Amino acid sequence: MKFNDGPAPPRGETLLETRVASRLELLTPLAVGVTSEAISHGLIDESGRDRLELCLQEAIKNAMVHGNRLDPCKQVTVRLFRDAEGWGVSVRDQGDGFTEASIPDPDDPAFPLRESGRGIHILRHMLEGIAYWAGGREVVLFPGREPPAAPEPAPPPLPHTTGSLDILPRGDILVVRIKRLPMGEETSNQVFRDIQAVLEEALPRVLVVDLCQVPYLSSVAIGRLIGLYKACLRVSTGLRLAGLSPSLADVFRQTRIDTLLPSFSDVEAAAAAP
């Protein structure tokens, strides 16, 4: 990750350039639209959709919230480009910028308990390259190639299903599998509200959250997971994770979440742990 004071140099052929007001309801449609444009130009295929959408969500939200302070009179400009070296996406806001020193430090002992502040760390992990220009007001993302992943058979369904969740009580252990995690912030939040409602109703000794069908989590979703951890503490329930993808496990290690939440290869191992 590089920080540069000057403006980003003009680069490559513009495939798409658009500007939107700093309104969160425009965030997801913009990320989806830019991703679809990248697919239409053959920059990625459908297998890379989720990863690019997540990265764009993080970058655009940072520009709207931290850059423009959600001032609807200020715009976020997104440009998809291609040149001889590859392709990328630039996201520019009209805010005051920031410095590398202002980024929350994962080595801070208080960092794992934060429910926000992980967006840049997720981008650093998920992207082949990332560079900040204009004092932090413009970020250029270089997604690179989707890392290969061995196909895994879908796990069998659990006995009870609620929206985006499968639920399996096992005595004093409750297993909740997230079947899908919608990209929008509010719909993503609803999934974790549903888990917390199940937790408060069942009050298990241990809650196992199975993430085997969720390859990536946004910074918002990770914040909600930390909120779920705190809710478990309040009712004396142990929280365990199962089925983390290699990419998600790396993010958790880099942001020190693994120091709070034990993770296991699968549900059986999580349920069997003392």
C-alpha positions as CSV (number, residue, x, y, z in Angstrom):
1,M,0.0,0.0,0.0
2,K,1.4,3.3,-1.1
3,F,0.5,6.9,0.0
4,N,1.2,9.8,-2.4
5,D,0.6,13.5,-1.8
6,G,0.1,14.5,-5.5
7,P,-2.8,13.6,-7.7
8,A,-3.0,10.2,-9.4
9,P,-1.5,10.3,-12.9
10,P,-3.9,9.8,-15.8
11,R,-3.8,6.1,-16.6
12,G,-5.1,3.9,-19.4
13,E,-8.3,3.7,-21.3
14,T,-11.5,4.7,-19.4
15,L,-14.0,1.9,-19.6
16,L,-16.5,3.5,-17.2
17,E,-16.5,6.7,-15.2
18,T,-19.4,7.8,-13.0
19,R,-20.1,10.2,-10.2
20,V,-22.7,9.8,-7.4
21,A,-23.7,11.9,-4.4
22,S,-22.5,10.7,-1.0
23,R,-25.7,8.8,-0.1
24,L,-25.4,5.2,1.3
25,E,-28.4,4.0,-0.7
26,L,-26.3,4.5,-3.8
27,L,-23.4,2.4,-2.5
28,T,-24.5,-1.1,-3.4
29,P,-26.0,-0.3,-6.9
30,L,-22.7,1.5,-7.8
31,A,-20.5,-1.4,-6.6
32,V,-22.7,-3.9,-8.5
33,G,-22.8,-1.8,-11.6
34,V,-19.0,-1.3,-11.8
35,T,-18.5,-5.0,-11.2
36,S,-20.9,-5.9,-14.0
37,E,-19.0,-3.5,-16.3
38,A,-15.7,-5.2,-15.4
39,I,-17.3,-8.6,-16.2
40,S,-18.7,-7.3,-19.5
41,H,-15.1,-6.2,-20.6
42,G,-13.7,-9.6,-19.7
43,L,-11.5,-8.3,-16.8
44,I,-13.0,-10.9,-14.5
45,D,-15.5,-13.7,-14.8
46,E,-18.5,-14.4,-12.6
47,S,-16.3,-16.3,-10.1
48,G,-14.6,-13.0,-9.2
49,R,-17.8,-11.0,-8.8
50,D,-18.2,-11.3,-5.0
51,R,-14.6,-10.3,-4.3
52,L,-14.7,-7.2,-6.5
53,E,-18.1,-6.1,-5.2
54,L,-16.8,-6.4,-1.7
55,C,-13.6,-4.3,-2.4
56,L,-15.7,-1.6,-4.2
57,Q,-18.1,-1.5,-1.3
58,E,-15.3,-0.9,1.2
59,A,-13.6,1.7,-1.0
60,I,-16.7,3.6,-1.9
61,K,-18.1,3.6,1.6
62,N,-14.8,5.0,2.9
63,A,-15.1,7.8,0.4
64,M,-18.7,8.6,1.2
65,V,-18.5,8.2,5.0
66,H,-14.9,9.2,6.0
67,G,-14.0,11.3,3.0
68,N,-17.2,13.3,2.2
69,R,-18.8,12.9,5.7
70,L,-22.0,11.8,4.0
71,D,-22.4,15.3,2.6
72,P,-24.8,14.7,-0.3
73,C,-23.5,17.9,-2.0
74,K,-20.1,16.1,-2.3
75,Q,-19.6,13.5,-4.9
76,V,-17.6,10.2,-5.2
77,T,-16.1,9.5,-8.6
78,V,-15.4,6.0,-9.7
79,R,-13.4,5.2,-12.8
80,L,-12.8,1.7,-14.3
81,F,-9.7,1.7,-16.5
82,R,-7.5,-0.6,-18.5
83,D,-3.9,-0.2,-19.8
84,A,-0.9,-2.2,-20.9
85,E,-0.1,-3.3,-17.4
86,G,-3.6,-4.5,-16.5
87,W,-6.7,-2.8,-15.1
88,G,-7.9,-1.1,-12.0
89,V,-10.6,1.1,-10.4
90,S,-10.0,4.5,-8.9
91,V,-12.3,6.0,-6.2
92,R,-12.1,9.7,-5.5
93,D,-13.8,11.8,-2.9
94,Q,-14.0,15.6,-2.1
95,G,-13.0,15.3,1.5
96,D,-10.0,16.5,3.5
97,G,-8.0,13.3,3.0
98,F,-6.1,11.3,5.6
99,T,-2.6,10.0,6.4
100,E,-1.3,6.5,6.8
101,A,-0.7,7.2,10.5
102,S,-4.4,7.7,11.0
103,I,-5.3,4.1,10.0
104,P,-6.2,2.0,13.1
105,D,-3.3,-0.3,14.0
106,P,-4.2,-4.1,14.2
107,D,-1.4,-4.5,16.8
108,D,-3.2,-2.2,19.2
109,P,-4.6,-4.5,22.0
110,A,-8.0,-2.7,21.7
111,F,-8.2,-3.2,17.9
112,P,-9.9,-6.7,17.9
113,L,-12.9,-5.4,19.9
114,R,-13.5,-2.5,17.4
115,E,-16.7,-2.8,15.4
116,S,-15.4,-0.6,12.7
117,G,-12.1,0.5,11.1
118,R,-11.2,-2.7,9.2
119,G,-12.1,-1.6,5.7
120,I,-8.6,-0.6,4.6
121,H,-7.1,-3.7,6.1
122,I,-9.6,-5.8,4.1
123,L,-8.6,-4.0,0.9
124,R,-4.9,-4.6,1.6
125,H,-5.5,-8.3,2.0
126,M,-8.0,-8.7,-0.9
127,L,-6.2,-6.7,-3.6
128,E,-3.0,-7.3,-5.6
129,G,-2.2,-3.6,-5.2
130,I,-3.6,-0.5,-3.7
131,A,-2.3,3.1,-3.8
132,Y,-3.6,6.3,-2.2
133,W,-3.1,9.7,-3.9
134,A,-4.0,13.3,-3.3
135,G,-3.5,13.0,0.4
136,G,-5.8,10.1,0.7
137,R,-8.7,11.6,-1.3
138,E,-8.2,9.1,-4.2
139,V,-7.5,5.4,-4.0
140,V,-6.6,3.2,-6.9
141,L,-7.4,-0.5,-6.6
142,F,-5.6,-3.2,-8.6
143,P,-7.7,-6.3,-8.0
144,G,-5.5,-8.8,-9.9
145,R,-6.6,-12.3,-10.4
146,E,-9.0,-14.2,-8.2
147,P,-7.0,-16.6,-6.1
148,P,-7.8,-20.2,-7.0
149,A,-9.9,-22.1,-4.6
150,A,-10.5,-25.9,-4.6
151,P,-14.3,-26.6,-5.0
152,E,-15.9,-27.9,-2.0
153,P,-19.2,-29.9,-1.9
154,A,-22.0,-28.0,-0.3
155,P,-22.7,-29.2,3.3
156,P,-26.0,-30.9,3.9
157,P,-28.9,-28.7,5.0
158,L,-29.6,-28.3,8.7
159,P,-33.0,-29.2,10.1
160,H,-34.3,-25.7,10.6
161,T,-34.2,-22.8,8.2
162,T,-34.8,-19.1,8.8
163,G,-34.2,-16.8,5.8
164,S,-30.4,-16.7,5.3
165,L,-29.7,-19.1,8.2
166,D,-29.8,-22.8,8.9
167,I,-30.2,-23.6,12.6
168,L,-29.3,-26.8,14.4
169,P,-29.7,-27.2,18.2
170,R,-27.4,-29.8,19.8
171,G,-28.3,-29.9,23.4
172,D,-26.5,-26.9,25.0
173,I,-24.7,-26.1,21.7
174,L,-26.5,-24.1,19.0
175,V,-25.1,-24.2,15.4
176,V,-26.1,-21.4,13.1
177,R,-25.0,-21.7,9.4
178,I,-25.0,-18.5,7.3
179,K,-26.2,-19.7,3.9
180,R,-25.7,-16.4,2.3
181,L,-24.7,-12.9,3.4
182,P,-26.3,-10.1,1.2
183,M,-24.0,-7.3,0.1
184,G,-26.1,-4.4,1.2
185,E,-25.4,-3.0,4.7
186,E,-28.9,-3.2,6.0
187,T,-29.6,-6.7,4.7
188,S,-26.3,-7.9,6.0
189,N,-27.1,-6.3,9.4
190,Q,-30.4,-8.2,9.4
191,V,-28.7,-11.6,9.2
192,F,-26.7,-10.8,12.4
193,R,-29.9,-9.4,14.1
194,D,-31.5,-12.8,13.3
195,I,-28.6,-14.7,14.9
196,Q,-28.7,-12.5,18.0
197,A,-32.5,-13.1,18.3
198,V,-31.9,-16.9,18.1
199,L,-29.1,-16.6,20.7
200,E,-31.3,-14.6,23.2
201,E,-34.1,-17.1,22.8
202,A,-32.1,-20.3,23.1
203,L,-29.3,-19.1,25.5
204,P,-27.0,-22.0,24.6
205,R,-23.7,-22.7,26.4
206,V,-21.9,-22.4,23.1
207,L,-22.9,-20.8,19.8
208,V,-21.2,-22.1,16.7
209,V,-21.4,-19.8,13.6
210,D,-20.7,-21.8,10.5
211,L,-19.2,-19.7,7.7
212,C,-18.4,-22.5,5.2
213,Q,-20.7,-20.9,2.6
214,V,-19.4,-17.3,3.1
215,P,-16.0,-16.8,1.4
216,Y,-15.7,-13.1,2.3
217,L,-17.0,-10.7,5.0
218,S,-17.3,-6.9,4.6
219,S,-16.0,-4.6,7.3
220,V,-19.6,-4.0,8.3
221,A,-20.3,-7.7,8.6
222,I,-17.1,-8.2,10.7
223,G,-18.2,-5.4,12.9
224,R,-21.6,-7.1,13.4
225,L,-19.7,-10.3,14.2
226,I,-17.8,-8.5,17.0
227,G,-21.1,-7.2,18.2
228,L,-22.4,-10.8,18.3
229,Y,-19.3,-11.7,20.4
230,K,-20.2,-9.0,22.9
231,A,-23.8,-10.2,23.0
232,C,-22.5,-13.7,23.8
233,L,-20.4,-12.4,26.6
234,R,-23.5,-10.7,28.1
235,V,-25.3,-14.0,28.3
236,S,-22.3,-16.2,29.2
237,T,-22.3,-18.0,25.9
238,G,-19.1,-19.1,24.2
239,L,-18.8,-18.1,20.5
240,R,-17.0,-20.3,18.1
241,L,-16.5,-20.1,14.3
242,A,-16.3,-22.9,11.9
243,G,-15.5,-23.4,8.2
244,L,-13.6,-20.2,7.5
245,S,-12.3,-19.8,4.0
246,P,-8.5,-19.4,3.7
247,S,-9.0,-15.7,2.7
248,L,-11.3,-15.0,5.6
249,A,-9.0,-16.8,8.0
250,D,-6.1,-14.6,6.8
251,V,-8.1,-11.4,7.3
252,F,-9.0,-12.5,10.9
253,R,-5.3,-13.2,11.6
254,Q,-4.2,-9.8,10.3
255,T,-6.9,-7.9,12.2
256,R,-6.4,-10.0,15.3
257,I,-9.9,-11.3,15.4
258,D,-8.5,-14.8,15.9
259,T,-7.4,-13.7,19.4
260,L,-11.1,-13.2,20.3
261,L,-12.9,-15.9,18.4
262,P,-11.6,-19.5,18.2
263,S,-12.2,-21.0,14.8
264,F,-12.4,-24.7,13.7
265,S,-12.2,-26.5,10.5
266,D,-15.8,-27.6,10.6
267,V,-18.9,-27.7,12.8
268,E,-18.1,-31.1,14.2
269,A,-14.7,-29.9,15.4
270,A,-16.2,-26.8,16.9
271,A,-18.9,-28.7,18.7
272,A,-16.5,-31.3,20.1
273,A,-14.0,-28.8,21.5
274,P,-14.1,-28.5,25.3
